[in-house]
Amino acid sequence: MYRLRSRSPIGHLSVFRGDPLAFLQSLTDYNESIVQFRLGRKRIFLLLHPDLTKEVLITKSTHFHKSKPFQELEPLLGSGLLLSEDDLHHKQRNIIQPSFTPRHIKEYSQQMSEGILQYLKKWEDEGVRNVSEDMMELALVMITNTMFSMDVKDGQKRVGDSLEKVMAIATKRIRSIIKTPGSWRTKENLVFQQSVNDLNDVVLEIIKGREIEEEKREDLLGVLMQAVNEKDEKMSREQLKDEVMTILLAGHETTATALAWTLHLLTRHPDIYEKVEAEICKVYDSRMLTYEDVHQLPFTKRVLQESMRLYPPVWLFGRRAVDHVSIGDQYLKPGDTVMISPYVMHRHPDFVESPNAFQPERFEGDLFKQEFYFPFGGGNRVCIGQHFAMLEAMLILASVIQRYRFSVIDKKEIIPNPLITLRMMDSLRLKVVRKS
C-alpha cells in the first residue's frame, strides 16, 4: 500500500474536488494495489486490483455498508434497494428480483419499443439536437412507460423536471465541504424538498389508483405490487414507493448517460459507426424493434459494452467498514472508507490493453477478462436491473440509428463531468438527419 501524504487540514479534498478523475487515475502511477489518501479527516483507501475489489463486493461484503455521500438521496429514495442495508436489503432484493426475470424483461420490451416510436415522432427531419437531453428524455420515457404505463408527454411532464432538480442539488451537496442542514429553509433546500414532494405525490397517486383497480397490469409497478417474499408478504405502500423511486432514478439516469457517450464515440469513429449501422439495418427496417431482434445485434452490444468501459455511468462508489476487517494486507477499522472506481479500473494499464482506445472487438469471446469490468457493480449489490438496462439501451440505440444519421458539428473535445453519474461537461450536440 502507498500512503499519499498531505499537510493540509482538508487533506486531498481540494485536488479531488477539482478533477476527481485525473486525481484518482494519477494514483495508478504508484504501482500499488491500494493507495491511501485523506479527504478532510477521513481516511480513504482506493482499491486498484480486482482481487481486492472482489473481497469488498463479494467475499467480505458483510463487513461493509454503502458510504455516506449517497445518503444525500435518502429524502427521495428512502430505504429502497440503493440505500438499504443488511436484512432489509436482502429481503427487498428477494422480492424484487423476480420482476427482472427474462420473461418479464421480454414483456417490457414491447412497451419500450412503443414508447421509442411515440417519442421519435416529435423529432424534426433535420437539425442540430442536444443529444444529451434527448437521451435523458427518451430513457425517462422508457422507464415511465414500462413502470407506470404512462404516455410519453405525461411521464416527462410529471417526473422529468423534478428528478433533474433533485439530482442537481444532491450532487452539489455530495461535493460540498460545508453543508447546510436539510431542515434549514434555504432556497436550495426548499426547491429540493418541493421536488421530492412532487415526485412522492405522483408515485403515491399512481400506487393508490392501482390498489383499487380490479384488473392487474403487467407493467413493472404491477409486477412489484403483486410480488411476495418467502413468507407470502407483499411490500408496504411506503416501501413500494421507495423501490419505485430507486428504479425510476437509476433506470433512466444511467442509461441516458451511457447512450450519450456511445453516440459521441460512434460519431468520432466513423468506421465503427458504419459497422453498427450496417448490422442494425440488416436486422430490421422501420418496423418496431422486438426483443428477438436485439439478440441479433452482437457488434452493437459490444459497442455499448466498450462505451461503458471507457465511460461507466457509475464511475465511483464507496463502501464504509462497519467492523474490523482486512482487505489484502491492509487492516481497516470501523468508519474507514474504501473507494472503487470502474472508470479507473477499466483504464488501468496493468489489466487492460490499449486502455484509452475505443475497441469494441475486445469484447469478442474471452479477449477481455470480465473481472476487470464492472459497470453495474458486483456482488450482492450488483445492479438488479442490469439486463433491463442493457435491453433498454440496445432498443434505443438501434431505433435511433436505424431512423437517423448522427454526425459531429465540431471537433470540440467532450470532457467528462463526474457528478453522481459520469455526465458530460457540456451537452452533446450533433447534427441529426432523418433517413429516407
Disulfide bonds with the S-S distance in Angstrom:
none
